[in-house]
Amino acid sequence: MKLKGIVPRTWRLLKKIFIVLFIAQLLYIVLLRWVNPPVTITMISSWFSLWGTDKSLQKDWVDMEEISQHARLAVIASEDQLFPDHNGFDFKSIEKAMKHNRKSKNMRGASTISQQVAKNVFLWQHGGWFRKGLEVYFTFMIEHIWGKRRILEMYLNVAEMGEGIFGIEAAAQNYYHKPAGRLNREEAAMIAACLPNPIKYTVVPPARITVWRQRRILLQMRNIAPDPDIAELVTDPKPASGKEKP
């Protein structure tokens, strides 16, 4: 009799915990539409990996208006050229990656910028199907709650761009000793070139593969720049009066 009473109580308790956690994470997603995350699980993990070395965690949030338009364009050209057009998932690229991975030992990813933000902000690196399932959920939510511009701004601030270096501002200061708003095309493309593997694809000194990727990114930047949807994300909206900001 006691066992029969414990099972329903345990189930009700678990259900309450699930509801509380669901509401809490939903509120957190909505909050991040306007509030910048103080830290991410990936940053914490990186901090632990740097423990005992002469390196330290570097991060410095900057708003979209303080980021070079070249940097915005470079990460789109590098990571997700269909970013303005999809709803968070590039199914054609996913299908191609799955076919490639079945035949090759060199695994290829197909994560969009939205998926990378979902993973970097809410989840952890690596992991199996459970984490992938959560990634799909968070990607869906930020696409509908944040919008593309906020997702791109978040990506430019939380992506790892070197060992312990998070965000475009920290990367610009560390590599070129200037703020992110003053990065030129070549510098922005070089930083974007490290994104698939920021530990291996070093920026300073530049690894050969980083230089090779930079050249490709510069070409793609020229190709996609005329796209009106990309241009809308890359450029800042003008004031309502139609006059330029002072």
N, C-alpha and C positions, 0 to 999 in steps of 0.2 A: 504493500500500500504506500509506503514511504517513497519507494522508487517511482511509482506512478505519479506522485505529487511533485517530485523533483524535476522530472523531465519537462512538464509544461512550464514550470517556473523558470527553468534554465532557458527554454525556448523564448519565453517572453522577454527575459533579460537580454538575450542576444539580439532579439528584434529591436528592442529599445536602443541598444548600443549602436546597431546598424543605422537606425534612423537618425540618431544624434550625429554620428560620423558623416552621414550623407549630407545632412543639413550644414554641418560645419565646413565640409569641403566645397559645397556649393556657394556658401557665403564667401569663402576665401577666393574662389574663382571670380566672383562678382567684384570683390574688393580690389583684386589685382587689375581690374579694368582701369583703375585710377591710381592705385597705390603701388609703388615699386617694391618687389620682394626684397627683404633685407639680406637673405642668403638662400642658397639652394642646397639640396642634398649632394649634388655634384661638387659644389664648392667645398662643402664640409669634407667630402671624401678626398678631394685634392689637398686640402689643408693637412689632413692626417698623413697623406703620402709624402708631403714636404717636411714633416716633423723630423727634426734632427739634421736637416740639410741647411745649406746657407741660403736657400731660397724661401720666399714668403708668398702668401696669397696676395694677389693684386687684383683689385676691382674698384671701379669708380663709375657710378651711374651717370649718364648724360641723357637729356631729353632728345627727341628726334631732331629738333631744330638745331641742336648743337653738334650734329653728326654730319660729316661731309656727304654731299649727294653722291660723290664717287664711291664712298664706302657702302652706301645703301644699294647702289646699283651693282657693285662688285659681289656682294653676298648673294643677291638674287641670281646674277649670272653664274656664280659658282655652284650654288646649292639647289636652286629651285626656280627655273625660268618660267614655269607655269604658275608661280605663286599667286598672281592676281586672279587667275582663272578657275582654280580648283576649289573644292570645299574642304580642303585639308588633306586630301589623299590623291595621289597621282597613280591611278590604277594601271595605266599602261606601263609606267616605269616599274611598278611593283611586279607586274606579270613578266616583264623582261628580266628583272633581277632574279625572280624565282627560276626561270628557265636557265639563266646563266649559272646560278648556284647549284643546280642539279648536275651540271656538266663540268664545273670547274671547282678547284679547291680554293681559289681566290674569291672569297665571298664578296658580293656586291650589294650595297644597300640601296634603298629607294625612298628614304624618308624625306618628306617635304620639310620646309622651314617650320610649318605649323606643328608637325610631328616632333621635330627636334626641340621646339619650345616646350611642348607638352612634357616631353621626357626630361628636359633640363630643369624646368621649374618645379614640377610636381613629383617626379619619380627619380629613379636611380639608373645608372649606366648598366649595360649588360642585362642579363635576366632572360627568362624564357617566355612562354606564351602568356603567363599570367600578367607579366609586366606589359607585354604587347597589347593585351586586352585593355588594361588601364590606359595605355597610351592612346588607343583608339577613342576611348571615352573622353579623355581630357582634350584631345585634338578636336573632337566634335564640339565640345563645350566652348572652348576658346574661340573657335571659328564663329560661333553664333553670338557669343557674349562680348568678345573683345573687338573683333573686326581686324582686317588685314594690317592697317597702319600700326595698331597697338602690338600685334604679333611681331611685326618686323622690328619695331622699337625694342621689344622685349628680347628678341633674338640677338640684336646687336649689343645688348648689355649683359647677357648671361652666357653666351657661347664661349667656350674655352678657346683661346687664340694663342696658346703657348702654355708651357708647363706652369700651372698656377696663375696664369694670366686670363682673367675673365672680362669680356666686354671690349668694345672697340676703343674706348677711351684709355683703358689700361694698356692695351696693345699699342696704340699710337704713342703714348708717352714713353713706354718701355723701349720700343723699336726705333722711333723717329724723333723722340723728345719734343713732341708738339701735341696740341689737343686734337681730338678726333675731327673737329670741324675744319681743320686745315690740311687734312690728308689729300694728296693729289691722286690722280688715276693710278699711277704705277704703285704707289705705296698702298692704296686701298686694295688693289688687286693682289699684291703680295701677301697682305694679311689674310684676305679671303682664300688664298691658295692653300693656307695651312689648315683650313677648317676640317677636312676629312680626318686628319690625324695630326693635331697640333703639337704632339710630342715628337713625332718623327719628321713631319714637314716643317722644319725650322725656318724662321723668317730671318733672324740675324744670329749667326751667318746663314744665308739662304741655302737650303739643301737643293740639290740639282732638280729633284722632283718638284720642289716649290717654285723654282724659276720656270720650269716647263709648264706648270699649271698656271702661273701668273700670265704667261703669254697667251694661253688659251682663254683665260678669263678676260683679258683686255680685248681680244677679238670678239668674244661674246657680248661684252659690254657695248661695243659699237653696234652690234647686230640688234640687240634688244632695246637699246635706248629710245628709238622712235616709237615703240609700242605705247599707245596712249594710257593704257592701264598701268603699265610699269612707270611711265613718266609721272603719273598722278601720285604714286607712292614715293617716288624718288625726290620729287620737288615739293617744296612747302607751299601750302595754299596762300594766295595773296589776301591782304586785308579786305574787308567788305567794301571799303571806299575805292578799291582798285588801285590804290597807291602803294608803292613799295614801303616796307618797314624802314624806319630810319637806321 
